[in-house]
């Protein structure tokens, strides 16, 4: 089966992030993919739902779990436009996502800010790829917050 590139799926996550931006939400988007098929997608909806847990990753992971009919997402890849926060990283770890791909780092609130050396919140066999379409992901966040400060 033909599979698309990381950039292709990150562009799908960016489309979700742009939707969040248009809705006045922090523009983060996520998609969960397995065998070339998108199983779940989401964008931040914390304002809409009045729910601090309604992050893009949480919504995409929940949708994917529903699609597969179980809580474990081994064999899946999560694409997210910004480095997951500690809450999302924990949920990603519990769901056993096999691969995490993110665009821009988050030096203020990303999961890497709380890790002790040699630890990971993800499944022990999970891999992480950072920096996919990083400039586009970062620019969307910067544009959003720049517009908020005006």
N, C-alpha and C positions, 0 to 999 in steps of 0.2 A: 504494500500500500504506500502510495506517495504521501509524504508528510511535508508540510510547509516549514519554512525557516522560523527561528526564534523571532526575527524581525516581523514576520507576517503576523504572528500571534500577539506580539507586543503592540502592533498597530491596532488590533482588535481591542486590546486593553486600553489603548489611548483613545479609541472611539468611545469607550465607556467613560473614561476620565473627562472627555469633552462634554459628554452628556451631564455629568455631575457639575461641571463648570457652568453650563447653561442653566442648571437648576439652583445655582447659588451654593452648591456644596463644594467642599475641598475636592479638587479634581484628581481623584485617584480612581483608577479602573483596574479590573482584574478579570481574567478568564482562566478556566480550568480545562485542560485538553488531555485526551487520551486517544491514542491511535488515530491522530489527525482529526478527531471530532471534538468540537467544543461541547463540554458537558454542563458547564455553568459559567455564568458571567455576572458581574455586578459592578456597581460604582457606589461611592459614598452616598449614604442617604440618612446621615445622622440627624440633619435638620428636619427633613420630611417626616421621618418616623419618630422624632424626639427620642432617639435611642443611641446612646454613646457607643453601643456595640455594632451599629449598622455600617461597618467599614466595608469597603469594596471586597476585600479578601474573604471576610466572614460570609458575605452574601453569595459570593461565587462558590465558596467551598460548600455552603449549605445547599445551593442549587445543584451542584455536582453530586453530592451525597444523595440527594433526592433522585437524581437521574439514574444513578447506579443501584439504588435501592439498599444502600448501606452506608455506614459511617466512615469506612476506610477507603482512601483514594490512592492506594498503592498502584503504581503504573501511570499515574497522572502527573502532569506538569502544571504548575500554577504560574501564570504570567501576571505580574502586577507592576504598575508604572512607578511606584515608589517603594523603597525598602519597607517591609512590614514592621509595624509597631510590635512591642512585646506581647500584647494581647493576641494579635493576629498570628504572630509567630507561634505562640503556644497552641492555638487552634489548628494551625497548619501541621504542627508536629503531631498532635493527637490524631489528626485525620490520616496521617501516614502518607502525605503527598510525597512522591518520589523525587521530584525536581522542582526547585523554586527558581524562577527567573525574574529579576526585577530591573527596572530602568535606573532611576535616580536614587542615590543614597539619601538617608535622612539623618544627618549628624545630630539633630536635636531630640528626635523621638523614635528613631529606628531601633530595631531589636539589638543591633550591634552595640548600642550605648550601654547595655546592661549585662553583657556577657562577661563571664570570667574566662580567662585564657583557657583554650582547649575544650570549651563547652559549646553546645549548639542546642537551640530549642527544637530543632527539627528531628525527624526520624534518623536513627544512626546511619542508615544507608542513603539518605537523601543527599542530593547534590544541590549546590547553589551557584547560579551564574548571575553576576551583577553587571550593570552598565549597558544593557541592550537598549538601544535608542535613548541613551541617557540624556543627551542634549535636548531632545524633544520633550521628554518626560519632565526634566527640570524646568524648561522654559514655560511649560503649561502651569506648573506650580508657581513660578515667579510672576507670571502674568496675572494669575488669580490674586495673589497677595498684594501685588503692586496696585491693582485696581481697587482692592479693599481699602488700601491706605489713602486713596484720593479723596 
